[in-house]
Structure formats: structure tokens, C-alpha cells
Amino acid sequence: MALRRIKADLHVHTCLSPCAGLDMSPLGIVQEALRRGLDLIGVCDHNSAENVRAVMEAGRKKGLAVLGGMEVASAEEAHILVFFERDEDLLRFQDVIYRHLTGTNDEHAFGQQVIADD
């Protein structure tokens, strides 16, 4: 069996992550990935998967494969990328993460964290 070469970026943040700009909308991300010739992207915002489905839908419409994931921060401040084959499993994992997060978003420290629907 011959292996197929895939060009991918598995560490893509949306406008939900504090390190990403507001221009990182689902459609904008997909268009930029296609412009760069990518076959696959992995969406992994910090401690949340709220924008994964919107990016998956934009990717489906434009012909880009999207893998849903999350960048989880550990107590030791290590950042771990986790990916799930099914978005239902990812959203269940998100619920676990949300139950263990402390405090609320500080917009002065982290900026806006936008949930997108398209």
C-alpha cells in the first residue's frame, strides 16, 4: 500500500484563543489554509472547542479536512494538543475541562475570546 502525502497544520487557533486575532474566523482560517495548499488542519483552541464545529462546516463547504481538538494547559503549564475523531467526544471532553477551569476570562489580560458560528 502506497502512502499518501498530506500537507497539514495541526496547531490552528481561532478567534476564541487569546493568542489569535479577531480575523481568525472559521471561514478565514479555511480560506488561508487552502491558499497555503493544506489538505488538513487541526483546530485546537486553548481549553475550549466552541469553534470547532463552525470550522468543520466551513472546511466541508470548501473541501478542506478539519480535525477537531483542543490545546489543554496542564497544572505544570505544559500545553498538550488533543484530537478526537468524533466531535461529540471532543465536546464531552470540553465539559470535563470546563468543570476544572478556575476563575473567569480576564479580557484585560487575555483579550476577547469570540465564539463564532460561521
N, C-alpha and C positions, 0 to 999 in steps of 0.2 A: 504494500500500500504506500503510495506516494504522499508525502506530507504537503499540505498546502501552506504557503507563506501568507501570514496575516500581518498587516500593519495596524498596530493598536496603541492606544494611550489608556492605561488602566488607572490613572490618577487624575480625574477631571472633577473640579468643583463647580457648583452652580452658584447663583447669586445668594443662596442660602448660607454658604460658608463665609465667615468673616474675612477670609483671605482672598475672596473673589469679588470682582466688581459687579455692580448692578447690571452691566451689559452681558453678564453670563447667564442669559435666559436659555431655556431649553432649545428653542429654535436657533438662537445664535450659536450655541455650542455645537449643534448638529451641523449647521452650515459651515462653521470653521473646521470641524473635523473632516468633512467631505472636501473642503478646499485644500486641506493638507494631505488628502489621499488616504485617509484612515479607513479601515474596514470595520473597526470595533472600538468602542470607548467603554470605559468603566467609570460610572458616576459614583463618587464617594465623598459626600459632604461630611463635615465634622459632626459626629454624634447624631445624625439625622438622615432620614431617607425620604423626606417630604417631597422632594422634587424629582425623584427617580421616575415615577410613572409618567410625568409630563415629558421628560427627556426621552423615555422609551417610546412614547407616542410620536414625538417629533421625529425620532430616528426611524420608526416604522414607516411613516409617511414619506421620508426622503431616502429610504433604502440603506440606513446605517444600523448595524447591530449595536445594541446597548446592553451592557451588563450592569445590573443594579448592585450597589454595595454601599459601604459606609466606612468612613475613617474614624475609628474609635480611639479615644485617648485613654490610656491606662493611668492608674494611680501613680505610676512611675514616670509619667509624661511621655511614654512611648506611644507613637501613633501606629495603629495596626489597620491595614486595609482588609475588609472582609467582603466577600461577594456571595450572592445567593442565586441559584438557578431560577427560583420562583420568587416573584416579588411579594407574594403572600408571606413567605418565610422571612424575607427581609423586613417586612412591616411588623411581624411578630417580634423579631429581634429588636427592632426600633423601640417597641413598647418596653422591653426589658431595659434597654439603655435609658429611656426616659425615666423609668422608675428609680434609677440610680444616679441621675444627674442631681447636682446640688445647685441651689440658687436659681436666679433668673438671668436672662440675657441683659448684659450691660451695654446698651448701644453706644455709650461714650467710649468704652474700651474696645468693643468688637464691631461696631458699626451695625447697620441694618442687616437683618437676616430675613430675606424675602422668600416666601413660598410662592412658586409660580404655577399657573395652571395651563400655560401654553408657551 
